[in-house]
Amino acid sequence: MRIGRRGRRGFMGLAVGTIVLIVLAACARNGGAGSASTAAGGSGPKLTVAQTSAGRALAGDSGKTLYTFAKDSNGTSACSGGCAATWPPFTVPAGQTVKPGDGVTGSIGTLKRDDGSMQVTYAGHPLYYYAPDAKPGDSTGQGVGGVWFIASPSGQMGGGSGAASGSPEPSASASKSAGYGY
């Protein structure tokens, strides 16, 4: 059976279309890795300042409140295992930088955790989320165990600036002992 000129063009169009679909599917499966916005640094995690019930605090890319741990020292995280399950570290892929949002004036960096992940730091303090915080603006981890505090935009340990009570004292709901206050 012989295929005419029209048949060959139709077949070629179908073959090219199939190849394009396969390439697009592969890119989508990889989360768009290598796309122009990623390669140009167009989309990366952002550190912002948010208002919480405990005062102004740093917030991660999700808009959720970030915290510092008083037992961290010399730019090293002292929270791992069960602690890190309750207080997930704010991490980024190796080599990626965090962009400062409005009001973020301190130094942003990273440290390498024991598991090899890169944890974001602010003014030298490793940053964490608090798993029970359900939505942006929640600050239920403030003061837990007397060692967990919302990450202050000023970079000072001990709570946010402009706290509702005027001090970084733990709120009644945050003084529960189940917060891994190591």
Phi and psi in degrees as a GROMACS rama.xvg file:
@    title "Ramachandran Plot"
@    xaxis  label "Phi"
@    yaxis  label "Psi"
@TYPE xy
-106.674  135.432  ARG-2
-99.2721  128.36  ILE-3
-76.2316  176.462  GLY-4
-58.5557  -43.0456  ARG-5
-62.8488  -40.1747  ARG-6
-63.8595  -39.9912  GLY-7
-65.9559  -40.8347  ARG-8
-63.2928  -43.5605  ARG-9
-61.6182  -41.5878  GLY-10
-64.9359  -43.6366  PHE-11
-63.281  -41.9666  MET-12
-61.2912  -42.1668  GLY-13
-64.4007  -42.5019  LEU-14
-64.6907  -45.3797  ALA-15
-64.2684  -43.3985  VAL-16
-60.0275  -40.9364  GLY-17
-64.554  -43.0126  THR-18
-62.6347  -43.216  ILE-19
-60.6406  -43.6964  VAL-20
-63.3496  -39.8116  LEU-21
-64.0157  -44.3335  ILE-22
-63.1479  -44.2809  VAL-23
-63.3903  -40.1497  LEU-24
-64.113  -40.4687  ALA-25
-63.8321  -40.287  ALA-26
-65.7605  -41.9645  CYS-27
-64.1991  -39.2367  ALA-28
-64.9388  -30.6585  ARG-29
-88.1921  13.4899  ASN-30
70.4842  21.6668  GLY-31
77.3012  17.6575  GLY-32
-54.5265  137.823  ALA-33
86.6177  3.17038  GLY-34
-71.116  164.907  SER-35
-60.1761  -40.5798  ALA-36
-68.6793  -36.0417  SER-37
-71.4059  -45.8601  THR-38
-63.4567  -33.6358  ALA-39
-88.3019  2.44289  ALA-40
75.8496  22.7071  GLY-41
-68.2001  -30.1904  GLY-42
-132.073  117.071  SER-43
-147.442  168.615  GLY-44
-59.2774  149.574  PRO-45
-126.818  140.109  LYS-46
-104.586  123.116  LEU-47
-125.445  173.245  THR-48
-109.235  131.637  VAL-49
-131.087  155.217  ALA-50
-89.3972  129.109  GLN-51
-122.609  174.196  THR-52
-66.5504  -18.2443  SER-53
-100.987  3.99732  ALA-54
120.232  -171.565  GLY-55
-74.0263  137.37  ARG-56
-146.551  160.179  ALA-57
-72.6649  146.74  LEU-58
-131.442  145.158  ALA-59
-81.823  -173.111  GLY-60
-58.1847  -30.9666  ASP-61
-77.976  -7.34219  SER-62
86.4064  -2.98949  GLY-63
-80.3086  149.494  LYS-64
-61.2004  139.909  THR-65
-107.036  152.257  LEU-66
-129.865  160.379  TYR-67
-117.75  156.699  THR-68
-117.013  120.059  PHE-69
-62.7574  -20.7088  ALA-70
-86.9242  -5.0444  LYS-71
-70.6233  144.577  ASP-72
-147.308  152.18  SER-73
50.6845  38.9863  ASN-74
67.707  23.9336  GLY-75
-117.66  136.421  THR-76
-79.8527  132.799  SER-77
-105.06  13.5719  ALA-78
-118.543  114.636  CYS-79
-146.693  177.238  SER-80
59.8805  -127.812  GLY-81
-61.9751  -33.9072  GLY-82
-61.1096  -46.5328  CYS-83
-69.3884  -20.6071  ALA-84
-71.6257  -38.0888  ALA-85
-82.9459  -33.7485  THR-86
-120.166  73.3047  TRP-87
-60.3695  129.801  PRO-88
-66.8977  147.034  PRO-89
-81.1897  106.309  PHE-90
-117.019  160.516  THR-91
-136.5  155.539  VAL-92
-61.8792  147.28  PRO-93
-53.549  134.77  ALA-94
87.5001  -10.2545  GLY-95
-89.9288  143.493  GLN-96
-108.499  153.974  THR-97
-96.8358  134.217  VAL-98
-91.375  134.651  LYS-99
-79.3414  136.209  PRO-100
-91.6876  -176.658  GLY-101
-56.8659  134.186  ASP-102
86.8669  -5.99332  GLY-103
-94.7387  106.065  VAL-104
-117.571  -11.2731  THR-105
-78.9549  175.263  GLY-106
-80.2552  131.531  SER-107
-105.598  133.003  ILE-108
-146.584  -169.112  GLY-109
-139.313  159.014  THR-110
-133.592  152.354  LEU-111
-90.1139  121.887  LYS-112
-80.5087  166.812  ARG-113
-58.1609  -29.9883  ASP-114
-84.5594  2.023  ASP-115
92.3556  -11.3205  GLY-116
-74.0332  159.549  SER-117
-103.35  114.438  MET-118
-96.0955  136.851  GLN-119
-75.5746  139.364  VAL-120
-121.585  154.861  THR-121
-134.238  123.074  TYR-122
52.7218  35.1662  ALA-123
85.2291  -5.11086  GLY-124
-96.728  124.608  HIS-125
-60.2445  143.577  PRO-126
-109.419  143.048  LEU-127
-136.059  154.82  TYR-128
-95.5912  168.539  TYR-129
-117.883  117.204  TYR-130
-53.4622  -40.2092  ALA-131
-68.5168  -14.9093  PRO-132
-66.0073  116.636  ASP-133
-87.2734  -28.507  ALA-134
-148.089  164.45  LYS-135
-54.3521  138.619  PRO-136
95.392  -19.9025  GLY-137
-66.1884  141.775  ASP-138
-141.381  44.4205  SER-139
-70.2764  -10.7721  THR-140
-87.2539  -6.88523  GLY-141
-58.752  119.27  GLN-142
81.6751  3.62968  GLY-143
-57.3957  129.124  VAL-144
63.1804  7.44636  GLY-145
70.5142  11.7713  GLY-146
-131.456  -5.67893  VAL-147
-112.56  128.322  TRP-148
-138.357  147.912  PHE-149
-59.3374  144.145  ILE-150
-75.6435  117.889  ALA-151
-78.3346  137.913  SER-152
-59.5083  -22.5185  PRO-153
-78.3339  -13.7793  SER-154
86.8361  -0.95749  GLY-155
-79.4329  140.549  GLN-156
-74.4659  141.147  MET-157
116.096  7.0743  GLY-158
128.437  172.169  GLY-159
-77.6647  168.779  GLY-160
-91.7971  143.927  SER-161
73.4388  32.4617  GLY-162
-59.619  148.691  ALA-163
-57.665  -38.0104  ALA-164
-87.6384  -8.0473  SER-165
86.4216  -1.84532  GLY-166
-144.226  162.193  SER-167
-85.888  23.4169  PRO-168
-63.8543  146.329  GLU-169
-65.7647  145.621  PRO-170
-78.3865  167.579  SER-171
-58.8707  -41.7262  ALA-172
-73.7512  -22.6089  SER-173
-88.3409  -8.24395  ALA-174
-88.0479  11.0088  SER-175
-63.9653  148.92  LYS-176
-86.874  -3.87978  SER-177
-82.4714  17.8073  ALA-178
-99.4643  18.1635  GLY-179
54.6288  66.4282  TYR-180
-89.0842  29.1836  GLY-181
